[in-house]
Amino acid sequence: MTLAADAATSLGATGLGATERWDVIIIGAGLAGMYQLHRLRQLGLKAHVYEAGGDVGGTWYWNRYPGARFDSESWTYGYSFSDELLDEWDWSEHFSAQPETLRYCNHVADKFDLRRDITFGARVRSATYDEAANEWEVAFGDGGCARARFLITAIGPLSAPTMPVIAGVGDFKGEAYHTGLWPHEPVSFAGKRVAVIGTGATGVQAITEVAKTAGHLTVFQRTPNWCAPLRNSPINAATQATIKANYSEIFAKCRDSFGCFIHAADPRNALDVSASEREAFYEKLYGEPGFGIWMGNFRDVLIDKAANDTLTAFVARKIRGRVKDQRLADRLIPTNHGFGTRRVPLESGYYEVYNQPNVRLVDVRETPIERITATGIATSDAAYDFDMIVFATGFDAITGSFDRIDIRGRGGRRLKDKWADGPHTYLGLQIEGFPNMLTLVGPHNAATFCNLPRCIEQNVDWVTDLLRHMRDNGLSRIEATAPAEEAWTAHVHDSAARLLAVQVDSWMTGVNRNVAGRQKRTFMAYAGGAPKYRDKCDEVAARGYEGFVLA
Ligand SMILES: Cc1cc2nc3c(=O)[nH]c(=O)nc-3n(C[C@H](O)[C@H](O)[C@H](O)COP(=O)(O)OP(=O)(O)OC[C@H]3O[C@@H](n4cnc5c(N)ncnc54)[C@H](O)[C@@H]3O)c2cc1C
């Protein structure tokens, strides 16, 4: 079996010889790394990006699987920092598909001439703080290295793909693809016997698309997820004009909402209204596009079990109404968590796929996969032959991309060891013992619960202001204090305590059965909401970067 991967990445090749030197090294050329580069250039700093992939875009460069598209409204997702960019870019759909988003990333890179300061095909294998020089050295797969005073990680919350822990996972002789390492060439499913393993957000998107042309599709499901309709549609000329005329209101609304989505929670409690009023509200939300049913629902549905039960029962009824075979519907309805307590996949005809004669669901809780063979997949009760296996098995989320770099701070301390029992950070942006390293969209940041670009812009602007402050005041070293880090880490856990989501295994709680050492629940994100997070970051800066030692 060969899994498609970027050739440059698999070599880890940079083509670098001698050590390259910069003021700032940024790892990653997704939305965070691109914007950070742009801002640091404006400051007049010599910044350089090292990116494992062959071009810009991050998530949108790697995830080319069929069906990949936004669940954020496109027009809330683009960068907000340039009016000219907002004005000249037309999103064609309310929830654009991956090719369009990748085109957008390329457009931004061209417009701001970003590529001249990015080295592609450069996977950073290690990053070491040199205390004597007060510099970071990053090393690549090919032996090349680079040095800078500051290291900024922009390595993505969902960028470390994981394969399932199944015996014989490398034995399959047919076509095999991981959705997060999808080939650049078109992949045809026509007439083929296809298996998809995984029914998370990606699996749900891919299954719906593959089912359209596959000869036969078998879905291997371990944990069903609560999905809701995406209700995507094209953007016509009149709507396009309205969106463009209203960008400042749109972004202001996003800024004020918990996760920077356009959907704000309803101020009522679910159980404070009558059953018929509640039902009508759920019906309305189910009929609307996007995350409204998750983010714009009654204010207590994600924190109060009795409230959540009403929503969960509503969505279960919807699934039953869409799947003809009720025994199959039973298998598609989650029983181990309530609606919205894990990430909600948005779908476009997902449940109807199971009414097709060419689609079969294998529930691996009933008949576990025993091994992958040369010709297919063997479960406890059958051997299935396939032409293709699609691994929609997701990512080692949030900390996975950190773990894949050997990061060593003061005294040679490994970040992986420091985070062995879960992340410890200050503001999700800095780590005690790792001076001058700043972590965009890192763990404990509000960004992980966010309509990402909105939080990325906040993270990057804050870091840029910090570096400006340091330059203007002749400072060259910043490190979080241990008490500030402890207090923030405790606050992150407190912020999550009231959420029903903390009682559920998911990537938000750091559990991934495909990754060794990720079986214990922790909390990966700041759950106090983006507005509070932004206020806290601003307050820290206003108080002269309280909680940090600057020198
Ligand atoms: C399929 C999918 C759909 C999504 N849809 C949405 C959505 O609708 N709305 C939303 O808000 N978010 C969505 N997300 C989350 C998405 O990750 C963010 O929106 C955003 O793209 C994150 O940008 P980033 O720059 O932080 O990280 P990324 O886009 O992940 O970029 C990180 C980059 O760092 C590089 N990198 C990592 N490690 C190394 C290393 N060691 N050396 C060199 N380079 C490295 C990677 O190759 C990658 O290019 C989605 C994610 C996925 C996977």
The ligand as an SDF file (V2000), in Angstrom:
LIG
                    3D

 53 58  0  0  0  0  0  0  0  0999 V2000
  -11.1370   19.3430    6.3440 C   0  0  0  0  0  0  0  0  0  0  0  0
  -11.0930   20.5200    7.2420 C   0  0  0  0  0  0  0  0  0  0  0  0
  -12.0890   21.4840    7.1650 C   0  0  0  0  0  0  0  0  0  0  0  0
  -12.0410   22.5980    8.0010 C   0  0  0  0  0  0  0  0  0  0  0  0
  -13.0550   23.5220    7.9180 N   0  0  0  0  0  0  0  0  0  0  0  0
  -13.0020   24.6140    8.7170 C   0  0  0  0  0  0  0  0  0  0  0  0
  -14.0270   25.6040    8.6650 C   0  0  0  0  0  0  0  0  0  0  0  0
  -14.9740   25.5190    7.9080 O   0  0  0  0  0  0  0  0  0  0  0  0
  -13.9220   26.6610    9.5060 N   0  0  0  0  0  0  0  0  0  0  0  0
  -12.8880   26.8100   10.3740 C   0  0  0  0  0  0  0  0  0  0  0  0
  -12.8360   27.8010   11.1030 O   0  0  0  0  0  0  0  0  0  0  0  0
  -11.9060   25.8990   10.4190 N   0  0  0  0  0  0  0  0  0  0  0  0
  -11.9310   24.7980    9.6300 C   0  0  0  0  0  0  0  0  0  0  0  0
  -10.9360   23.8730    9.7100 N   0  0  0  0  0  0  0  0  0  0  0  0
   -9.7940   24.1060   10.6080 C   0  0  0  0  0  0  0  0  0  0  0  0
   -8.5900   24.6550    9.8090 C   0  0  0  0  0  0  0  0  0  0  0  0
   -7.5010   23.9020   10.1730 O   0  0  0  0  0  0  0  0  0  0  0  0
   -8.4190   26.1440   10.0650 C   0  0  0  0  0  0  0  0  0  0  0  0
   -9.5340   26.8340    9.5460 O   0  0  0  0  0  0  0  0  0  0  0  0
   -7.1940   26.8110    9.4480 C   0  0  0  0  0  0  0  0  0  0  0  0
   -6.9720   26.3820    8.1540 O   0  0  0  0  0  0  0  0  0  0  0  0
   -5.9750   26.6360   10.3220 C   0  0  0  0  0  0  0  0  0  0  0  0
   -4.9240   27.3820    9.7830 O   0  0  0  0  0  0  0  0  0  0  0  0
   -3.4740   27.2410   10.3910 P   0  0  0  0  0  0  0  0  0  0  0  0
   -2.5830   28.0930    9.5840 O   0  0  0  0  0  0  0  0  0  0  0  0
   -3.5270   27.4790   11.8530 O   0  0  0  0  0  0  0  0  0  0  0  0
   -3.1080   25.7000   10.2500 O   0  0  0  0  0  0  0  0  0  0  0  0
   -2.9730   24.7920    8.9480 P   0  0  0  0  0  0  0  0  0  0  0  0
   -3.8310   25.2660    7.8620 O   0  0  0  0  0  0  0  0  0  0  0  0
   -3.1500   23.3930    9.4020 O   0  0  0  0  0  0  0  0  0  0  0  0
   -1.4780   25.0240    8.5000 O   0  0  0  0  0  0  0  0  0  0  0  0
   -0.4080   24.4980    9.2270 C   0  0  0  0  0  0  0  0  0  0  0  0
    0.7390   24.2730    8.2750 C   0  0  0  0  0  0  0  0  0  0  0  0
    1.8910   23.9390    9.0470 O   0  0  0  0  0  0  0  0  0  0  0  0
    2.6220   22.9810    8.3410 C   0  0  0  0  0  0  0  0  0  0  0  0
    3.4420   22.2340    9.2900 N   0  0  0  0  0  0  0  0  0  0  0  0
    3.0220   21.5300   10.3720 C   0  0  0  0  0  0  0  0  0  0  0  0
    4.0780   20.9710   10.9910 N   0  0  0  0  0  0  0  0  0  0  0  0
    5.1740   21.3500   10.2940 C   0  0  0  0  0  0  0  0  0  0  0  0
    6.5520   21.0910   10.4410 C   0  0  0  0  0  0  0  0  0  0  0  0
    7.0190   20.3190   11.4210 N   0  0  0  0  0  0  0  0  0  0  0  0
    7.4310   21.6450    9.5520 N   0  0  0  0  0  0  0  0  0  0  0  0
    6.9680   22.4410    8.5460 C   0  0  0  0  0  0  0  0  0  0  0  0
    5.6570   22.6970    8.3470 N   0  0  0  0  0  0  0  0  0  0  0  0
    4.7710   22.1630    9.2220 C   0  0  0  0  0  0  0  0  0  0  0  0
    1.5720   22.1120    7.6770 C   0  0  0  0  0  0  0  0  0  0  0  0
    2.1090   21.4420    6.5490 O   0  0  0  0  0  0  0  0  0  0  0  0
    0.5180   23.1280    7.3050 C   0  0  0  0  0  0  0  0  0  0  0  0
    0.6680   23.5690    5.9970 O   0  0  0  0  0  0  0  0  0  0  0  0
  -10.9680   22.7460    8.9130 C   0  0  0  0  0  0  0  0  0  0  0  0
   -9.9880   21.7580    9.0070 C   0  0  0  0  0  0  0  0  0  0  0  0
  -10.0470   20.6560    8.1930 C   0  0  0  0  0  0  0  0  0  0  0  0
   -8.9690   19.6070    8.3140 C   0  0  0  0  0  0  0  0  0  0  0  0
  1  2  1  0
  2  3  1  0
  2 52  2  0
  3  4  2  0
  4  5  1  0
  4 50  1  0
  5  6  2  0
  6  7  1  0
  6 13  1  0
  7  8  2  0
  7  9  1  0
  9 10  1  0
 10 11  2  0
 10 12  1  0
 12 13  2  0
 13 14  1  0
 14 15  1  0
 14 50  1  0
 15 16  1  0
 16 17  1  0
 16 18  1  0
 18 19  1  0
 18 20  1  0
 20 21  1  0
 20 22  1  0
 22 23  1  0
 23 24  1  0
 24 25  2  0
 24 26  1  0
 24 27  1  0
 27 28  1  0
 28 29  2  0
 28 30  1  0
 28 31  1  0
 31 32  1  0
 32 33  1  0
 33 34  1  0
 33 48  1  0
 34 35  1  0
 35 36  1  0
 35 46  1  0
 36 37  1  0
 36 45  1  0
 37 38  2  0
 38 39  1  0
 39 40  1  0
 39 45  2  0
 40 41  1  0
 40 42  2  0
 42 43  1  0
 43 44  2  0
 44 45  1  0
 46 47  1  0
 46 48  1  0
 48 49  1  0
 50 51  2  0
 51 52  1  0
 52 53  1  0
M  END
$$$$
